[in-house]
Amino acid sequence: MEFQVEIVRLDDRGRGIGYLNGKIVFVEDALPQELVRVKMTREKKKYCEAKVVERLVTSKERVIPECRYYGTCGGCNLMHLSYSKQLEYKKKKGIQLFQKFAGVELEDVEIISSEPFYYRNKVVVHVEHGKMGYYQKESHQFVEIDHCLLLHPKINQLFTELKGASFLNSVENIMIRTFQDGVETQIVFYPQENLDHEEIIHRIKHLVTSIYVDHTCIYGNDEILEKIGDRNYLVRPESFFQVNTKTTKKLYDQVKEKLEPSEKDVVLDLYCGAGTIGLYIAPYVKHVYGVEIVKEAVMSAKKNQKINRTKNIEFYVGDTKTILEEFHLQANKVIVDPPRSGLDQKTKEYLLKLVPERIVYVSCDPVTLTRDIKDLSSKYELKTITFVDMFPNTEHVESVCLLKRR
């Protein structure tokens, strides 16, 4: 059955919101001020989900997506909205989530823009029957792709080079990461069965710096090198690194600005990955302690310390809450950049006991971020927040918050 719905706003996943007989309706690929005829795809007691059958009135902010896979693959979901309006939407969404979940009213919030296309330095693609692609959103329906507008051109070049390779029939997933604007590239094959290493090396060695099969480097270097400002970073396949290199410097500059580093500061850098943020601010402080659970990331962090000739930083490998309890690390300022799940309860308790002057919180998930800010609110006040658009054409946005001790 089909219905007519007027879209009034977007939800935090970028879906259009309308109402039908008093019940909320979520509509994919619909924008405010649009009138659409929809077909219900799911109906619950309190809400419905629907897809557009016909657009009766079209928003002036709608643009024609440049990607031929848009609406089929699950890679992005805002390409039908002009980029300036994407920024407005993300800023407004962030403000509303802070008000809803943390009880905080935000004013004069800045959002930092990015290049909307070809910005991703990393991708993981699925392989089925020798073909590479993504899964459709919220499904395991495979979509073959040979070019993605979000990925760096070097990654798209590798898609072209790998297409039709016989060894792909034995591969389940492929991870590709490229640094220094395509100069250094790392590729990892995750096989379903044994692979012919020589065939792989012969096919793509002219395009890559290193080739891995599972956790074994079969060609080239163990790490690839990226540069952010005047800092150099070696990164292994297992290590976390921001996917948008150009905007990462803007992000790190925001961390530095909010930290207000001085030569007397001792800084605790939690969930430090390959030591990227800690090494970025180390020249401006007395000492940095980095904590990270991924052993390989800490190996890279220690190498990064060496290549940057930085003596005032040391790294601990292990679960954050365990390291904090075991070593009783002391600091007057703290940086946290946790996974989407946010800070665990033990870490929050430690921070409330440590009571550093400042906590700079970097997050890619506003819901867990606002939860954690609320949990820390007995001793910390949110002073400033900046949104950084690390992920154009998707609903995601990075946040950098300054929490100051009350």
C-alpha positions as CSV (number, residue, x, y, z in Angstrom):
1,M,0.0,0.0,0.0
2,E,1.2,3.5,-0.9
3,F,0.9,6.8,1.1
4,Q,1.7,10.4,0.6
5,V,4.0,11.9,3.2
6,E,5.5,15.4,3.7
7,I,9.1,15.4,5.0
8,V,9.7,17.8,7.8
9,R,13.3,17.1,9.0
10,L,16.1,14.6,8.9
11,D,16.9,12.0,11.7
12,D,20.4,11.4,13.1
13,R,20.9,8.7,10.4
14,G,20.1,11.1,7.5
15,R,16.6,9.7,6.8
16,G,13.7,11.9,6.1
17,I,11.0,12.2,8.8
18,G,7.3,12.5,8.1
19,Y,4.1,11.6,9.9
20,L,1.2,9.4,8.9
21,N,-1.9,9.4,11.0
22,G,0.2,10.6,13.9
23,K,2.8,7.9,13.5
24,I,6.4,8.8,12.7
25,V,7.6,7.6,9.3
26,F,11.3,7.3,8.4
27,V,12.0,7.6,4.7
28,E,15.4,6.9,3.0
29,D,16.6,9.4,0.4
30,A,14.1,12.0,1.3
31,L,14.7,15.7,2.3
32,P,12.8,18.3,4.3
33,Q,10.2,20.2,2.2
34,E,9.7,17.3,-0.1
35,L,6.4,15.7,-0.7
36,V,6.7,12.0,-1.5
37,R,4.6,9.0,-2.2
38,V,6.0,6.1,-0.3
39,K,5.7,2.4,0.1
40,M,6.0,0.9,3.6
41,T,8.9,-1.5,4.2
42,R,8.5,-2.0,7.9
43,E,5.8,-1.2,10.4
44,K,6.2,-1.1,14.1
45,K,3.9,0.0,16.9
46,K,5.5,3.4,17.3
47,Y,7.0,4.1,13.8
48,C,7.2,3.0,10.2
49,E,10.0,2.8,7.6
50,A,9.3,3.5,4.0
51,K,11.0,4.0,0.6
52,V,10.2,6.6,-2.0
53,V,8.0,5.6,-4.9
54,E,7.5,9.0,-6.4
55,R,8.8,12.5,-5.5
56,L,5.9,14.9,-5.9
57,V,7.7,18.0,-4.6
58,T,11.5,18.1,-4.7
59,S,13.7,20.1,-2.3
60,K,15.9,22.8,-3.8
61,E,18.8,21.4,-1.8
62,R,18.6,18.0,-3.6
63,V,21.5,17.3,-6.0
64,I,22.0,14.4,-8.4
65,P,24.4,12.0,-6.8
66,E,27.6,11.6,-8.9
67,C,28.0,7.9,-7.9
68,R,26.4,5.3,-10.1
69,Y,26.1,2.9,-7.1
70,Y,24.4,5.5,-4.9
71,G,21.3,4.0,-3.3
72,T,22.5,0.5,-4.0
73,C,25.6,0.1,-1.9
74,G,25.8,1.0,1.7
75,G,28.9,3.2,1.5
76,C,27.3,6.7,1.9
77,N,23.8,8.1,2.4
78,L,23.9,11.9,2.0
79,M,25.2,12.4,-1.5
80,H,21.7,13.6,-2.6
81,L,22.1,16.6,-0.3
82,S,24.3,19.6,-1.3
83,Y,27.5,19.6,0.7
84,S,26.9,23.0,2.4
85,K,23.6,21.6,3.7
86,Q,25.3,18.4,4.8
87,L,27.5,20.5,7.1
88,E,24.4,22.4,8.4
89,Y,22.7,19.1,9.1
90,K,25.6,17.6,10.9
91,K,26.1,20.7,13.1
92,K,22.4,20.8,13.9
93,K,22.3,17.1,14.7
94,G,25.2,17.4,17.0
95,I,23.7,20.3,18.9
96,Q,20.4,18.4,19.3
97,L,22.1,15.2,20.5
98,F,24.0,17.2,23.1
99,Q,20.8,18.8,24.3
100,K,18.9,15.5,24.3
101,F,21.5,13.2,25.9
102,A,23.7,15.5,27.9
103,G,21.3,18.3,28.8
104,V,23.8,20.8,27.3
105,E,22.8,23.8,25.3
106,L,25.4,24.6,22.7
107,E,25.9,28.0,21.0
108,D,28.3,29.3,18.3
109,V,29.5,25.8,17.4
110,E,32.0,25.5,14.5
111,I,32.0,22.8,12.0
112,I,35.2,22.3,9.9
113,S,34.6,21.2,6.3
114,S,36.5,18.7,4.2
115,E,36.9,17.7,0.5
116,P,33.6,15.9,-0.3
117,F,35.1,13.3,-2.6
118,Y,38.2,11.0,-2.9
119,Y,39.2,11.6,0.7
120,R,39.3,8.1,2.2
121,N,42.8,6.6,2.6
122,K,41.4,3.2,3.6
123,V,38.8,0.7,2.6
124,V,37.8,-2.9,3.3
125,V,36.0,-4.5,0.4
126,H,34.3,-7.9,0.3
127,V,35.1,-10.4,-2.4
128,E,32.5,-12.8,-3.7
129,H,33.1,-15.2,-6.7
130,G,36.2,-13.3,-7.6
131,K,34.5,-9.9,-7.6
132,M,35.1,-6.9,-5.3
133,G,32.4,-4.8,-3.7
134,Y,30.4,-3.6,-0.7
135,Y,27.3,-4.9,1.0
136,Q,24.0,-3.1,0.7
137,K,23.0,-1.1,3.8
138,E,21.8,-3.3,6.7
139,S,22.1,-6.5,4.6
140,H,24.6,-9.0,3.2
141,Q,23.4,-8.4,-0.4
142,F,26.7,-8.0,-2.4
143,V,27.1,-5.1,-4.8
144,E,30.1,-5.3,-7.2
145,I,32.0,-2.0,-7.5
146,D,35.0,-0.9,-9.6
147,H,35.2,2.8,-8.6
148,C,34.2,4.6,-5.4
149,L,33.9,8.4,-5.2
150,L,34.9,8.4,-1.6
151,L,38.2,6.6,-2.1
152,H,41.6,8.0,-2.9
153,P,42.3,7.6,-6.7
154,K,45.2,5.2,-5.9
155,I,42.7,2.7,-4.3
156,N,40.4,3.0,-7.3
157,Q,43.5,2.3,-9.5
158,L,44.1,-0.9,-7.5
159,F,40.4,-2.0,-8.1
160,T,41.1,-1.7,-11.8
161,E,44.4,-3.6,-11.6
162,L,42.9,-6.4,-9.5
163,K,39.7,-6.9,-11.6
164,G,39.6,-10.3,-13.1
165,A,42.6,-11.7,-11.1
166,S,42.2,-15.4,-10.7
167,F,43.4,-15.5,-7.1
168,L,40.4,-13.3,-6.0
169,N,38.4,-16.5,-6.1
170,S,40.3,-17.6,-3.0
171,V,39.9,-14.2,-1.1
172,E,37.2,-13.2,1.3
173,N,38.1,-9.6,2.1
174,I,40.7,-7.0,1.0
175,M,42.0,-4.0,3.0
176,I,43.7,-1.2,1.1
177,R,45.3,1.8,2.8
178,T,47.2,4.6,1.0
179,F,49.3,7.4,2.4
180,Q,51.1,10.6,1.2
181,D,48.6,11.1,-1.6
182,G,49.1,7.6,-3.0
183,V,52.9,7.4,-2.7
184,E,52.8,4.6,-0.1
185,T,50.2,1.9,-0.3
186,Q,49.4,-1.2,1.8
187,I,47.2,-4.0,0.8
188,V,46.0,-7.0,2.9
189,F,44.4,-10.1,1.5
190,Y,42.2,-12.2,3.8
191,P,42.0,-15.6,2.1
192,Q,39.5,-18.4,2.3
193,E,42.2,-20.8,1.2
194,N,45.9,-20.8,0.3
195,L,46.9,-18.1,-2.1
196,D,49.7,-18.0,-4.8
197,H,51.9,-15.3,-3.3
198,E,54.0,-15.0,-6.4
199,E,51.0,-14.3,-8.6
200,I,49.8,-11.6,-6.3
201,I,53.2,-9.9,-6.1
202,H,53.7,-10.0,-9.9
203,R,50.3,-8.5,-10.5
204,I,50.4,-5.4,-8.1
205,K,54.0,-4.9,-6.8
206,H,54.4,-1.8,-9.1
207,L,51.5,-0.1,-7.3
208,V,52.1,-0.9,-3.7
209,T,54.6,-0.5,-0.9
210,S,53.6,-3.6,1.0
211,I,51.5,-6.7,0.5
212,Y,50.1,-8.8,3.3
213,V,48.3,-12.1,3.4
214,D,46.5,-12.2,6.7
215,H,49.1,-11.1,9.2
216,T,52.2,-12.0,7.1
217,C,54.0,-9.4,5.0
218,I,54.9,-11.2,1.7
219,Y,56.3,-8.1,-0.1
220,G,57.8,-4.8,0.8
221,N,57.7,-3.0,4.2
222,D,55.8,-3.9,7.3
223,E,54.5,-0.4,7.7
224,I,53.7,2.6,5.4
225,L,54.6,6.2,6.2
226,E,52.2,9.1,6.5
227,K,53.0,12.8,7.4
228,I,50.8,15.1,9.4
229,G,52.3,18.5,9.8
230,D,56.0,18.0,10.7
231,R,55.3,14.6,12.2
232,N,55.9,11.2,10.5
233,Y,53.9,8.1,11.3
234,L,54.6,4.5,10.4
235,V,51.4,2.4,10.4
236,R,50.8,-1.3,10.3
237,P,47.6,-2.9,8.9
238,E,46.2,-3.5,12.5
239,S,46.9,0.1,13.6
240,F,44.1,2.6,13.8
241,F,44.6,5.8,11.7
242,Q,42.1,8.4,10.7
243,V,40.7,7.7,7.2
244,N,40.8,11.3,6.0
245,T,44.4,12.4,5.9
246,K,44.0,16.0,4.8
247,T,41.3,16.8,7.5
248,T,43.3,14.9,10.2
249,K,45.6,17.8,10.5
250,K,42.7,20.1,11.1
251,L,41.4,17.6,13.8
252,Y,44.8,17.4,15.5
253,D,45.1,21.2,15.5
254,Q,41.8,21.4,17.3
255,V,43.1,19.0,19.9
256,K,46.2,21.1,20.4
257,E,44.2,24.3,20.6
258,K,41.8,22.9,23.2
259,L,44.6,21.3,25.2
260,E,46.5,24.6,25.5
261,P,49.8,22.7,25.9
262,S,52.6,24.2,28.0
263,E,56.1,22.9,28.9
264,K,54.9,22.1,32.4
265,D,52.1,19.7,31.3
266,V,52.1,16.0,31.7
267,V,49.5,14.5,29.3
268,L,47.7,11.2,29.3
269,D,46.8,10.0,25.8
270,L,44.2,7.2,26.1
271,Y,43.3,4.9,23.2
272,C,46.4,6.3,21.5
273,G,46.6,3.9,18.5
274,A,49.9,4.4,16.7
275,G,50.7,7.4,18.9
276,T,49.5,9.9,16.4
277,I,47.9,12.6,18.6
278,G,50.4,12.1,21.5
279,L,53.4,12.6,19.2
280,Y,51.7,15.6,17.6
281,I,51.5,17.5,20.9
282,A,54.7,16.1,22.5
283,P,56.9,19.0,21.3
284,Y,54.8,21.4,23.3
285,V,54.5,19.6,26.7
286,K,56.8,18.1,29.4
287,H,55.7,14.4,29.0
288,V,53.1,12.2,27.4
289,Y,51.9,8.7,28.4
290,G,50.1,6.8,25.6
291,V,47.9,3.8,26.4
292,E,46.6,1.4,23.7
293,I,45.2,-2.1,23.7
294,V,46.4,-3.2,20.3
295,K,50.0,-4.6,20.6
296,E,50.8,-4.0,16.9
297,A,49.7,-0.3,17.2
298,V,52.0,0.2,20.2
299,M,54.9,-1.4,18.2
300,S,54.2,1.3,15.5
301,A,53.9,4.0,18.2
302,K,57.4,3.2,19.5
303,K,58.8,3.3,16.0
304,N,57.0,6.6,15.4
305,Q,58.6,7.9,18.6
306,K,62.0,6.9,17.3
307,I,61.6,8.4,13.7
308,N,60.3,11.6,15.2
309,R,63.2,11.7,17.7
310,T,60.8,12.3,20.5
311,K,62.1,11.4,24.0
312,N,59.3,12.8,26.2
313,I,56.7,10.1,25.4
314,E,56.2,6.5,26.5
315,F,53.7,3.9,25.6
316,Y,51.8,1.2,27.5
317,V,50.1,-1.7,25.8
318,G,46.9,-3.1,27.4
319,D,43.3,-2.4,28.2
320,T,43.0,1.2,29.2
321,K,41.3,0.6,32.6
322,T,43.8,-2.2,33.4
323,I,46.8,0.0,32.6
324,L,45.4,2.9,34.6
325,E,44.8,0.7,37.7
326,E,48.2,-1.0,37.4
327,F,50.5,1.9,36.8
328,H,48.6,4.8,38.5
329,L,49.6,7.1,35.7
330,Q,49.4,10.8,36.8
331,A,48.8,13.7,34.5
332,N,47.3,17.2,34.6
333,K,45.8,17.0,31.2
334,V,44.1,14.1,29.3
335,I,43.3,13.3,25.7
336,V,40.8,10.5,25.0
337,D,40.0,9.1,21.5
338,P,38.0,6.0,22.3
339,P,36.2,3.6,19.9
340,R,32.5,4.1,19.1
341,S,31.6,2.4,22.4
342,G,33.1,5.3,24.2
343,L,34.8,5.3,27.6
344,D,34.3,2.3,29.9
345,Q,33.0,2.8,33.4
346,K,36.4,2.1,35.1
347,T,38.2,4.7,32.9
348,K,35.6,7.3,33.8
349,E,36.0,6.5,37.5
350,Y,39.8,6.9,37.2
351,L,39.4,10.3,35.5
352,L,37.1,11.5,38.2
353,K,39.7,10.5,40.8
354,L,42.6,11.9,38.8
355,V,40.7,15.2,38.2
356,P,43.1,16.6,35.5
357,E,42.6,20.3,34.6
358,R,41.4,19.5,31.1
359,I,40.1,16.5,29.2
360,V,40.1,16.8,25.4
361,Y,37.6,14.2,24.1
362,V,37.7,13.1,20.4
363,S,34.8,11.1,19.3
364,C,33.2,9.7,16.1
365,D,29.9,8.7,18.0
366,P,27.9,11.6,19.5
367,V,25.6,9.3,21.4
368,T,28.4,7.7,23.5
369,L,30.2,11.0,23.7
370,T,27.2,12.8,25.2
371,R,26.7,9.9,27.6
372,D,30.3,10.1,28.8
373,I,30.2,13.9,29.2
374,K,27.1,13.5,31.4
375,D,28.8,10.8,33.5
376,L,31.8,13.2,34.0
377,S,29.6,16.2,34.7
378,S,30.0,16.1,38.5
379,K,33.5,17.4,38.1
380,Y,33.8,18.5,34.5
381,E,32.0,21.2,32.5
382,L,31.8,21.1,28.7
383,K,33.4,24.4,27.6
384,T,33.7,24.1,23.8
385,I,33.0,21.7,21.0
386,T,34.1,21.7,17.4
387,F,32.7,19.3,14.8
388,V,35.1,18.1,12.1
389,D,33.6,16.6,8.9
390,M,35.9,13.7,8.4
391,F,33.3,11.7,6.6
392,P,31.5,13.7,3.8
393,N,28.5,12.2,2.1
394,T,27.7,10.1,5.2
395,E,25.8,11.0,8.4
396,H,29.0,10.6,10.5
397,V,30.9,13.5,12.0
398,E,33.9,13.8,14.3
399,S,33.7,15.9,17.5
400,V,36.5,17.5,19.6
401,C,35.4,18.6,23.0
402,L,37.1,20.5,25.8
403,L,36.0,19.5,29.3
404,K,37.4,21.7,32.1
405,R,37.5,20.8,35.8
406,R,34.8,22.6,37.8
